[in-house]
Amino acid sequence: MTNIYDYINWRKDITLSYDAFNEVDNIILSLLSYVEFDDIPNIDTTLLPIQTVTETYFAKNSDLQEENAEIYKQKMPFLLKKISDSSRFCDMKIGYYINYIDKNSVVQFSAITFDFPEFMYIAFRGTDNTFTGWKEDFYLSYVTGTNGQKAAATYLDQLFENSHKPIQLGGHSKGGNLAIYAACNCKKQIQDRITTIWSNDGPGFLQQMVDTPSYQKIQDRIRLIIPDSSIVGVLMNNVTPKVIQSDANGVMQHDATTWQVMQNHFVEAKLSNNSAFLNKAIDTWLSSVSEEEAKIAIDSVFSVLESTDVQTFNELSHKGFKSTKDLMNAARNLSPDQYSLILKLFGNFISNSGNLLLQDYKDKAQNQIQQITDKLFKNENHHS
């Protein structure tokens, strides 16, 4: 199976003028937003050649070893290194980097600009695969106008009002959501230059956001890419996605380095039944609860997960019975109000899921009956 690393090895000598920027290039730049460029001089105020950025980064982080990188966020500096000497990305400049965290205001925002001779790609950093990152993705599915989303729109307004190049926006996970929000809420002269908005397994928006004129104006420019067992990318998304193959299973498909590539595109797939059902069930559930109830439920569930001695779902699965025991012990520490609300909302979720299953069963049964009727009708016509 081939992935973005194989793509870089195969196509590093193919220039953008020969084969235009594509969806695989997009995910490479989205993932590079996870690199912490904080120690690169002047990268926050100007655009620097990719070779300069790469050399400076590894000079300041000479102890980094690729074999010690355990999660995809830790692997991204080596992705930068792989593309820095390629013909495809050699003319790219990197800059206008911002990395801002304010725990008091619940803001965690980072963005970076990749400047090409013919266009610009602005990437918004997403969440990692820790429980904290997943919790933030679930928050975005029922809240619009967060401080991080507003920061994304401000980033565009402050830096690109006087630029004239076409703009592509993108991000992985939360970053895809920020890219869409920024496109909706930036100044008109910037919005008019945005050609494509890439959301790579990013959560969507509540219906009141989708119904706004600003969203409707940019909707046809959104490109949603999700793996076939997506969880995050199906949250409150009204955009028809491109469903693709991954060589991972379940929640680990959120790691975009597992997405399968053929030539200059991802290998298409069909959304799994589990993901399709989860999409309907969660959307129905989120639509039936208040914002406060959803927040309490998500906080409670993730507080239980975060109380264990692991940080990711992958680690949780490897711990097996011990993690299950830890989760049960942590659940007992929830307050009575939290526990009561969780039971109530879980009951609603099960009820909604049951209704969806019943409707799905009815639809399939009706379809089968129709097929039988059509077949009998054809046989009667044939004998007559």
N, C-alpha and C positions, 0 to 999 in steps of 0.2 A: 504494500500500500504506500502511496506517495503523498507527501505533505508539503508545507510551504518551504521547508529546508531543501527538499528535492527540487522544487520550483526554482529556487535561487541558484542552485548548482547548475541546472539545465539551461536557464534563460538569462544568466547574468551578462552574457555578451549581446543580448538583444535589446536595442535601444528603444526608448519610448516613441521615437519618430518612426521606427519600423513597425512596432506593434504597440498600439495605444495602451494607456493606463487601464487596468482591468480590476476585477473584483478581488483577485489574489494580491495584487499590489496594494489594494485598499486595506486588506487585513494585516499585511506586513506593517504598514504605517500606523494603523490603529494600535497594534501591539507595541510598537516602539514608544508610544506615549507612556508605557509603564516604566521606562527607564528613568531613573532619578538623576537628572542632569544638574542638580543644584550646585555642584562644585565646578561647573564649567564657566570660566570667566566670560562675562558679557553676553551669555546666551539668553538672558532675560530681556535684553534691550536691542539686540541686533540679530542678523542672520549670518551663520557661520558655515563654511564648507563642511560637508559630512566627514571628510577625511580629518579635518582639524578637530571636530567634535569627538570622533572616535579615538584618535591618538591621545587627546587630552584626558578623555574619560578613563582609558585603560592605564595611562600613566599615573593617574590618581587612585586607581583601584587595581594595582598590579597583583594583588593577592587573590583576585577572583579566579575560580576554576570552574569550567563548564560542567564537569562531572559532579560537582557539589551542588549544582542548582537543582532544587527539588520541586519547586512550583514554577509555573510559566512566567510569573513576574520576575523571578531570578534569572530566567533564561534569556530575557530580552536584550541585555547588553551584548550577548554573543550573536543575536540576530542582527543587531546594528553592525557588528564587526564583519559579518558575512556579506552584507550588501555594500559596505563602504568602498570596496574596490571593483564593484560591478559597473559595466557600461550603462546598465539600466538606471542606476541611481547616482552615478558619479557626479552629475551636474547639480544634484540636490543640495540645498542649503537648509539648515535647521536653526530655529530660533524662536524668539518671543515666548520663551518658556516661563510658565507660571506654575507654582506648586504651593497652594495655600490651604492650611488646615486650621480651623478655629473650632475647638471642641465646644466652647460656650455657645456659639451660634449654630452649631451642628453643620459646619461647612467643611467639605473635603473636596477641593477642586484643583484640577491640574489640566493644563492644555499646552500644546506645542504646535508650531507651524513648520510645515515642510514646503519649501519654496522651489518650484521647478521653473525653467525658462518660460513655459507656456501657461502655467496655472499654479495654484496653491492648494495644498491639502492641509486642513486644520484638524488635528486629532485631539479628542477629549479623553482623558484617562478614565477607565472603568474601574470596576471593583475586582479584587482578586478572588481566589476560590476559598477563602476562609469563611467561617460562619458570619463574621461581621460584614464581609462583602455581600454575601447572599441576602442578609437582612436588609442592607441598603437597597438592593434590587427590588425586594418585595415592597419596601416603603414607596419607591417610585411608581409602583403600579396603582396606588390609590391616592397619591398626593401630587398636585401640580403647582408649580411656582415655588419650588424649594430654593434655598439660598444658592445651592450649587447650580441649579438650572438658570437662575438669574445671572449668576457670575459668567456662565457660558455666553449668554447674549451680550453682556457687557464687554466681554473679551473681544467679540467681533466688532462691536460699535467703536471701541476705543482704538483699535489697531488698524482697521481695514476700510474706514470710511473714505479715505483718499486714494486707495489702491484701485487699479483698473483691471487686474487680472481676473479671469474666471476662478471661482472658488469651489472646492469640494470639501464637504465636512464629513467626519466619520468618528467612530469610536466602537469599542468592544464593550459589551455588557452595559453598565451605567453610561459609558461614554456614548453609545448609540442614542440613548434617550436624551442626553445633553445636546447632541448634535441636532436632533430634530427640534428640541425646544428653542435652541439658539436661532435656528433658521426661521422659526415662526415669529420670534420676537425681536430680531435685530432690525436695524434701520432699513428702509425700503431700498435705498441705493446699493446696500450690501446684499440684501435678499435677492434682488434682481440678477446679481452676478453668480449666485449659487446654482451650479449645474446639477450636482448630485449630493444626496445626503445618505451616507452609509450607516445603517444600524446593524452591527454584527452581534447577533443574539442578545439584543438589548430589549428591555421591557418597554411597553407602550404607555398609553395615556387613558385617563378616564374619558367618557363620552363627551362631557362638556368641553373638554379641550379639543377633541376631534371635530366637534361641530363648529368651532370658531372659524371665521373667515380667514384668519392668518394661517391656520393649519390647512384648510382646504386649498389655499393658494400654493402651498409647497408639497402637498401630498403626493402628486405624481412624480416628484423628484426623489422620493424616499425609496431606498433599496434595502429591504430587510433580508438578511441571510441568517438561517438558523439550522442547526444540526437536526437529524431526524428524531432524536429523543429530547428535544429542547424542553427546558423548564422555564428559564428566564425569558427567552425570546417569544414565548406564547402568552406572556402575561399582558392582558389588556391591549393586545395589538390588533388593529383593524386593517393593517397593511397585508396584502397577500405576499407571503414570504417565498424566497427561493429556499427550498429544503435540500440539504446536502448530506453527504455521507461523512461519518467520523469513524476512526478506528478504535474509539473508546466506547464505553457503555454508560448509560444513565447520566448522572450529574456531571461526570467527568468529561462529557462531550462539550461542556461550556469552554473548555480549554481549546482555543482555536488552532493550536499547533497540531491537534489531532484531526483536523478537517482534511478531507481527501481531495487531491488536486489532479486534474488531467490537462496537460498543456497549459493554457492560460485561463482556466476556469475551474470551479469546484465541481466535483462529481455529484450530480443530482440524485435525490432519493425521494421516498415517500414518507410523510410524517407518520411516526409510529402510532398505533392505536392508543397506547398509554399516554403519549404526549397530547394527542388530539382530545382525548377524554379529559385529561388534566386541565387543558386549556379551557374547555367549556365549564368544568366544575369550578375552577378558581375564579373565572370571570363572573359566573353566576353568584358565587359566594360573596365576592368583593362588592358586587352591585347590591347585595341584600343587607349589608352591615354598614354601620356608621363609620366615619373616619376614625373616631376615638376607639371604637370597638376593634377595628382592624389593627390599629397601632398596639393596643394592649395585647391582643392575641399574638401578633408577630413578635413583640418584645418578650412575651412570656415564653413562647416556644424557643426563641433563640437564646434566651437567658438560660434555659435548661441545657441547650446544646453547648453553650459557651462555658458552662460550669464543669464540663468534663476536662480531662487532661489532654484533649486533642483540639485541633483548630480547623480541620477540614473534614468533609464527608468521606474523602478517601481514607484518612487516618481512622475515622470512626468505623468504617467497614472492616479495616484490618484488625481493630481491637476486639471485634466480635462480642462475645458474651460480657466481657468486662465493661465495655462501653454501654451496653444495654442496662446493666446493673447501675452504672453511674447515672444514666438518664432517669431511671426510675427513682433513684434517691434524690436527684435534683428536683424532680417534679413534686416531690413531697414538701419541698421548701417554698413552693409558690404560696402566696397569700390566699386565704379563702375566697376573696373576691376574684382574684386572677383565676384560680382553679375553677370556680363556678362559671365564669365567663367562657373559659376555654371549653368546658363541657357543653355549654349552651351553643357556642359557635361551631364546635365540632359536630354537634347534633344537627345543626342547620346544614353544615357541609355534607354530611352523610345523606340527609333528606334530599337536598338538591341533587346530589350525585345519583341517588336512587331514581329520582324523577327523570334525570337525563338518560340513565340506563333503560328505564321503562320506555321512554320516547324513542330511543335508538332501537329497542327491540320491536316496537310497534312499526317503525319505519321499515325495518328489514322484513318483518312479516308481511306488511302490506306490499312491499316490492316483490316478494316471492309469490304472493297470491296473484299479483298482476301478471307476472311472468307465466304462471301456470294457465291463467285465463287466456292470455295471448296465444299460448301454445295450443290449447284446446280449440280456440276460435280458428286458428290456421288449419288444424286437422279437419274440422267440420267443413270448411270451405274447400279443402282439397278433395274430400269424399263426395261433396255435392257436385 
